[in-house]
């Protein structure tokens, strides 16, 4: 029976995959971007409207005004 059927032919193996090259790192650009990020970064301390000693002034206390009065 093996004389009637021949062995299946194997397809050729695929070509080897070329690995991507490592990117060139521009250290000057990285430092500039990091400095820009630090300049733009704002923390919770930037939103506080008082100094370390407490409130500078009492501020205004607004009352609600009814329309028509």
Secondary structure, DSSP 8 states (H G I E B T S, - for coil): -TTTS---------------------HHHHHHHHHHHHHH---GGGG--SBTTB-SS---------TT-
